[in-house]
């Protein structure tokens, strides 16, 4: 007993070190996170609540909000399905090209979003590989909703998969193998064994994917064409308003994006608090 206490005392940092590290962490968070967020809301409300809600209710701004939500509504489910399928394949099976698939999943993390947008322009643009055929059949990809969805999907597709792959690898295949040996089909095994075990990792991945989809700027900027009221998402609307010196309106839209990000963090924190025991059990499984 005494030896254990001596060991804990020997490995415990002095009080001033703990206080110093805590102060540095809080100062860093305050300087690079809290202060910028506070300045966004301060500038958004500089003209009062009346001006704030007037800026939010502007026709073009409201169109940007609806487009952003629509794109996220399409891209996030697509990436959720892809993330689950790819994580299942990587964690549960051995096959040739497995490492290459993991590399492809990580590709959007290392490629600039602007480059990914340019790739879609090269493929689907008027002077691109498929551009003449698309124009002949009156199909619009670039400077339209499909191009924005494609660009957003590309940028955000690693989030769900990268959240699930290590979790599913840690859980192994013993439960699935037991279910199959007892006569369960593949779908029964997935919905009754695999999905309950990964549900919280899946929720986290979806939340992160959704936040990233709504805040994407670079790739969407390239493929959207910046058509007011049609192809401008919320980040693009912020840029346009700021460039036009409509600072209150720009920060009002930016505050909406910040609120969406904060709501994502709150949702994750609530899940951790409400289902903490289940999360711990799933992680230790």
C-alpha positions as CSV (number, residue, x, y, z in Angstrom):
1,X,0.0,0.0,0.0
2,X,2.7,2.4,1.0
3,X,4.8,1.5,-2.0
4,X,1.9,2.2,-4.4
5,X,1.4,5.6,-2.8
6,X,5.1,6.4,-3.1
7,X,5.0,5.4,-6.7
8,X,2.1,7.8,-7.4
9,X,3.8,10.6,-5.6
10,X,7.0,10.0,-7.6
11,X,5.2,10.1,-10.9
12,X,2.9,13.1,-10.1
13,X,3.9,16.4,-11.5
14,X,4.4,19.3,-9.2
15,X,1.4,21.6,-8.7
16,X,2.9,24.5,-10.6
17,X,3.5,22.3,-13.6
18,X,-0.1,21.2,-13.7
19,X,-1.3,24.8,-13.3
20,X,1.1,26.1,-16.0
21,X,0.0,23.4,-18.5
22,X,-3.6,24.0,-17.7
23,X,-3.2,27.8,-18.1
24,X,-1.4,27.3,-21.5
25,X,-4.1,25.0,-22.8
26,X,-6.9,27.4,-21.7
27,X,-5.0,30.3,-23.1
28,X,-4.5,28.6,-26.4
29,X,-8.1,27.6,-26.7
30,X,-9.2,31.2,-25.7
31,X,-6.9,32.8,-28.2
32,X,-7.5,30.6,-31.2
33,X,-11.1,29.3,-30.6
34,X,-13.2,31.3,-28.1
35,X,-12.0,34.8,-29.2
36,X,-12.6,34.3,-32.9
37,X,-16.0,32.8,-32.3
38,X,-16.9,35.6,-29.9
39,X,-15.8,38.2,-32.5
40,X,-18.0,36.6,-35.2
41,X,-21.1,36.9,-33.0
42,X,-20.1,40.4,-31.9
43,X,-19.8,41.6,-35.4
44,X,-23.0,39.9,-36.5
45,X,-24.9,41.7,-33.8
46,X,-23.2,45.1,-34.3
47,X,-26.3,46.5,-36.0
48,X,-28.7,45.0,-33.5
49,X,-31.0,42.0,-33.6
50,X,-33.2,43.7,-36.2
51,X,-30.4,44.1,-38.7
52,X,-29.2,40.5,-37.8
53,X,-32.5,38.9,-38.6
54,X,-32.9,41.1,-41.7
55,X,-29.6,39.8,-43.0
56,X,-30.6,36.2,-42.3
57,X,-33.9,36.6,-43.9
58,X,-32.5,38.0,-47.2
59,X,-33.7,36.0,-50.2
60,X,-30.2,35.1,-51.4
61,X,-29.0,34.3,-48.0
62,X,-32.0,32.1,-47.3
63,X,-31.4,30.3,-50.6
64,X,-27.8,29.7,-49.6
65,X,-29.0,28.2,-46.3
66,X,-31.4,25.9,-48.0
67,X,-28.8,24.8,-50.6
68,X,-26.3,24.1,-47.8
69,X,-28.8,21.9,-45.9
70,X,-29.9,20.1,-49.1
71,X,-26.3,19.3,-50.1
72,X,-25.6,18.0,-46.6
73,X,-28.8,15.9,-46.7
74,X,-27.6,14.2,-49.9
75,X,-23.8,13.9,-49.2
76,X,-23.9,12.7,-45.6
77,X,-26.2,9.6,-46.2
78,X,-24.0,8.7,-49.2
79,X,-20.9,8.9,-47.2
80,X,-22.5,7.0,-44.3
81,X,-23.3,4.1,-46.6
82,X,-19.8,4.2,-48.1
83,X,-18.2,4.5,-44.7
84,X,-20.0,1.5,-43.2
85,X,-19.4,-0.7,-46.3
86,X,-15.7,0.2,-46.6
87,X,-15.0,-0.1,-42.9
88,X,-16.8,-3.5,-42.9
89,X,-14.6,-4.7,-45.9
90,X,-11.4,-3.4,-44.4
91,X,-11.9,-4.6,-40.8
92,X,-13.6,-7.9,-41.4
93,X,-12.0,-9.3,-44.6
94,X,-8.5,-9.8,-46.0
95,X,-8.2,-9.1,-49.8
96,X,-5.7,-7.9,-52.3
97,X,-5.6,-4.1,-52.6
98,X,-6.7,-3.5,-49.0
99,X,-3.9,-1.1,-48.3
100,X,-4.6,0.7,-51.6
101,X,-8.3,1.1,-50.5
102,X,-7.2,2.7,-47.2
103,X,-5.0,5.1,-49.1
104,X,-7.8,6.1,-51.3
105,X,-10.0,6.7,-48.3
106,X,-7.4,9.0,-46.8
107,X,-6.8,10.8,-50.2
108,X,-9.2,13.8,-49.5
109,X,-7.2,14.5,-46.3
110,X,-4.1,15.2,-48.3
111,X,-5.5,16.7,-51.5
112,X,-6.5,20.3,-51.5
113,X,-10.2,20.8,-51.9
114,X,-9.6,23.3,-54.7
115,X,-7.8,20.5,-56.6
116,X,-10.7,18.1,-56.1
117,X,-13.1,20.8,-57.5
118,X,-10.8,21.3,-60.5
119,X,-10.8,17.6,-61.2
120,X,-14.6,17.6,-61.5
121,X,-14.4,20.6,-63.8
122,X,-11.9,18.7,-65.9
123,X,-14.3,15.8,-66.1
124,X,-17.7,17.4,-66.3
125,X,-17.0,21.0,-67.4
126,X,-18.0,22.3,-70.8
127,X,-14.4,21.8,-72.1
128,X,-13.9,18.6,-70.0
129,X,-13.9,15.0,-71.0
130,X,-17.6,14.5,-70.7
131,X,-18.6,18.1,-71.2
132,X,-19.7,18.0,-74.8
133,X,-21.8,14.9,-74.3
134,X,-23.5,16.4,-71.2
135,X,-24.2,19.6,-73.1
136,X,-25.6,17.7,-76.0
137,X,-28.0,15.9,-73.7
138,X,-28.8,19.1,-71.6
139,X,-27.3,17.6,-68.4
140,X,-25.7,20.1,-66.1
141,X,-23.2,19.0,-63.5
142,X,-20.8,21.9,-63.1
143,X,-22.4,25.2,-61.9
144,X,-25.4,23.2,-60.6
145,X,-26.5,21.1,-57.7
146,X,-25.0,17.8,-58.9
147,X,-21.5,19.3,-59.1
148,X,-21.8,20.8,-55.6
149,X,-22.9,17.4,-54.2
150,X,-20.1,15.6,-55.9
151,X,-17.5,18.0,-54.6
152,X,-18.8,17.9,-51.1
153,X,-19.1,14.1,-51.1
154,X,-15.5,13.8,-52.2
155,X,-14.2,16.1,-49.5
156,X,-16.2,14.5,-46.7
157,X,-16.2,10.8,-47.5
158,X,-13.3,9.8,-45.2
159,X,-15.0,10.9,-41.9
160,X,-17.4,8.0,-41.3
161,X,-15.0,5.4,-42.6
162,X,-12.1,6.6,-40.6
163,X,-14.3,6.7,-37.4
164,X,-15.4,3.1,-38.0
165,X,-12.3,1.3,-39.3
166,X,-10.3,1.2,-36.0
167,X,-13.4,0.5,-34.0
168,X,-14.4,-2.5,-36.1
169,X,-10.8,-3.8,-36.2
170,X,-10.6,-3.6,-32.4
171,X,-13.9,-5.6,-32.1
172,X,-12.7,-8.4,-34.3
173,X,-14.9,-10.9,-36.1
174,X,-15.6,-13.4,-33.3
175,X,-19.2,-12.4,-32.8
176,X,-20.0,-12.3,-36.5
177,X,-18.5,-15.7,-37.0
178,X,-20.5,-17.1,-34.1
179,X,-23.7,-15.6,-35.5
180,X,-23.0,-17.1,-39.0
181,X,-22.2,-20.5,-37.4
182,X,-25.7,-20.4,-35.7
183,X,-27.4,-19.9,-39.1
184,X,-27.7,-16.1,-39.3
185,X,-27.6,-14.5,-42.7
186,X,-25.3,-11.7,-43.7
187,X,-28.0,-9.0,-43.2
188,X,-29.1,-10.5,-39.8
189,X,-25.5,-10.5,-38.7
190,X,-25.0,-6.9,-39.7
191,X,-28.2,-5.5,-38.1
192,X,-28.2,-7.6,-34.9
193,X,-24.4,-7.8,-34.2
194,X,-22.3,-5.4,-36.1
195,X,-24.5,-2.3,-36.2
196,X,-25.2,-2.2,-32.4
197,X,-21.5,-2.5,-31.8
198,X,-20.6,0.4,-34.0
199,X,-23.6,2.7,-33.6
200,X,-21.8,5.3,-31.5
201,X,-18.8,5.4,-33.7
202,X,-21.2,5.8,-36.6
203,X,-23.1,8.6,-34.9
204,X,-19.8,10.5,-34.3
205,X,-18.7,10.0,-37.9
206,X,-22.0,11.3,-39.2
207,X,-21.8,14.3,-37.0
208,X,-18.3,15.2,-38.2
209,X,-19.2,14.5,-41.8
210,X,-22.3,16.7,-41.6
211,X,-20.3,19.6,-40.0
212,X,-17.6,19.4,-42.7
213,X,-20.2,19.2,-45.5
214,X,-21.9,22.4,-44.4
215,X,-18.7,24.3,-44.0
216,X,-17.0,23.2,-47.2
217,X,-15.7,26.1,-49.2
218,X,-12.8,25.3,-51.6
219,X,-14.2,22.5,-53.7
220,X,-17.6,24.0,-53.8
221,X,-16.3,27.4,-54.8
222,X,-14.7,25.9,-57.9
223,X,-17.7,23.9,-59.1
224,X,-20.5,26.2,-58.1
225,X,-20.0,29.2,-60.4
226,X,-21.1,31.6,-57.6
227,X,-24.6,32.1,-59.1
228,X,-26.5,34.2,-56.6
229,X,-29.6,32.6,-55.2
230,X,-28.9,29.3,-57.1
231,X,-25.4,27.8,-56.4
232,X,-24.1,29.8,-53.5
233,X,-23.8,27.8,-50.3
234,X,-23.4,29.5,-46.9
235,X,-19.6,29.7,-47.0
236,X,-19.7,31.2,-50.5
237,X,-22.4,33.7,-49.4
238,X,-20.2,34.8,-46.6
239,X,-17.3,35.5,-49.0
240,X,-19.6,37.4,-51.4
241,X,-21.1,39.6,-48.7
242,X,-17.7,40.3,-47.2
243,X,-16.2,41.3,-50.5
244,X,-19.1,43.7,-51.0
245,X,-18.4,45.3,-47.6
246,X,-21.6,44.0,-46.2
247,X,-19.8,43.1,-43.0
248,X,-22.9,42.7,-40.7
249,X,-24.6,40.4,-43.2
250,X,-21.4,38.4,-43.8
251,X,-20.9,37.9,-40.1
252,X,-24.6,37.1,-39.6
253,X,-24.3,34.2,-42.1
254,X,-20.9,33.2,-40.5
255,X,-22.6,33.1,-37.1
256,X,-25.1,30.6,-38.5
257,X,-22.3,28.3,-39.6
258,X,-20.6,28.7,-36.2
259,X,-23.9,27.8,-34.5
260,X,-24.2,24.7,-36.6
261,X,-20.7,23.7,-35.6
262,X,-21.5,24.4,-31.9
263,X,-24.7,22.3,-32.2
264,X,-22.6,19.4,-33.6
265,X,-20.3,19.6,-30.6
266,X,-23.2,19.9,-28.2
267,X,-24.9,16.9,-29.7
268,X,-21.8,14.8,-29.4
269,X,-21.3,15.9,-25.7
270,X,-24.9,15.1,-24.9
271,X,-24.5,11.7,-26.4
272,X,-21.4,11.1,-24.4
273,X,-23.1,12.2,-21.2
274,X,-26.4,10.4,-21.8
275,X,-24.9,7.1,-23.0
276,X,-21.5,7.3,-21.3
277,X,-21.7,3.7,-20.0
278,X,-22.7,2.2,-23.3
279,X,-20.0,4.2,-25.0
280,X,-17.4,2.8,-22.5
281,X,-18.7,-0.7,-22.9
282,X,-18.6,-0.5,-26.7
283,X,-15.0,0.9,-26.6
284,X,-13.9,-1.9,-24.2
285,X,-15.7,-4.6,-26.2
